Amino acid sequence: MDNVRKVIYGENRIVRSSYPASVLALVGNQSVSMMHGEEHKEKKRQLMKFLNPDFFNSHTPALYRTISQRIQEWKESPAIDLHHECRRLFVNLAAKFLINIDISDAAVAELAEQLQIFMDNMFCLPWNIPGFGFYKAIKAKERMRQIIASSLTQTENNNKSEMEFSSVLQGLCSTSGDDDVSKNVILLDSIIDLLFAGAETVTSAGFSLAYQLAKHDDVMDKLRHEIASLDLKDTDDVISARDIQPMKYVNAVVKETLRLLPPVGGAFRTALESFELDGFTIPKGWSVSFGIRDTHNRDPVINDPMTFNPDQWLTNTADSFAYLPFGGGARVCPGQAYAKMILKLFTVEFARSCSIDIVQDSDLSFWPTPRPSGQMLVSIRKC
Ligand code: HEM
């Protein structure tokens, strides 16, 4: 934990965030994660300014309704592909609430598919040759730009001006003095950046959460008990940010899911100068990475780190450097409040309106994010 603390808090002093060449080329230097120094600080500040309590207070009921509607649709099928459907839902939420574009269901489905190709191929040799991962990721990004550009045109035709796009997006792409072409590319790439950072991670977390609920009836019972004790059992009641606040067990379930199956398994840094870590010298220029999943698995405060046990969060106050699903320090995730809110709404809706049964199970794979290695089918039924 001390090593993680040293690396996380050493940002810009002993280390600097850095990604493999393929990721840098694909994500682009307009992405907050790829920026450094003052430019990074300013972009991050803009982003955090908009993801504030007002954003949640005003958007939670609409977020809830979108989640609830999709879960209703899932109940109508004998079985759904859980990871695939989670991706469609969370891409849709990011497009609607973080970006605020009018986007059809068909466009969301294709965007979700291209995002998966982009994500799955981004850690690769940066060779733009047909058949190679890098080539596939570039093609996926081009297609995403086209889909988003046509949704933007649609949004404008429906009389929404660019100024009405979400304030989150405005914070990300507030550029002055650039020509129209580069502004347009920056806008499209900022949207892809938000989808990549904000939908892929939440997809993995939402999938893991539903999977754990399917396997733990006792957890579902405790969730239902908490919801009933707050008089929110009726599925006609729209859930607000204020309703979520006292839900300690819902919070514990989300927290435990992100501990056991953190969507981001680790982070990359480069040493700015030689420094000591646990008796070893890390030479200047070397790559350093800290493992989030490994840190969670070795947490001395957790009794049995490989077991899903939300109850421990009702009493446990783990060292914040043994629990870091959203990272920490200067690079801490700016989307964590949004992600937690979405996951809590998802948990409440599942618990109070349905039961989940695994129809076809699959092993999990952990790269690039936790997900089923084969197809995982579940049946969602009214409870
Ligand atoms: C469960 C969901 C999420 C998880 C587990 C997660 C995790 C993380 C982690 C661990 C980092 C730090 C990486 C590092 O130290 O290098 C990070 C950074 C980041 N995340 Fe998230 N994230 C999630 C959701 C989101 C959402 C919803 C958004 C957008 C609204 C977002 C936007 C970002 C951005 C822009 C950064 C880069 C920050 C910087 O470099 O300063 N994330 N995320």
Boltz pocket constraint, residues with backbone or C-beta under 6 A from the ligand:
constraints:
  - pocket:
      binder: B
      contacts: [[A, 17], [A, 32], [A, 33], [A, 34], [A, 35], [A, 44], [A, 98], [A, 194], [A, 197], [A, 198], [A, 199], [A, 201], [A, 202], [A, 205], [A, 262], [A, 263], [A, 264], [A, 266], [A, 267], [A, 268], [A, 324], [A, 325], [A, 326], [A, 327], [A, 328], [A, 330], [A, 331], [A, 332], [A, 333], [A, 334], [A, 335], [A, 336], [A, 338], [A, 339]]
      max_distance: 6.0
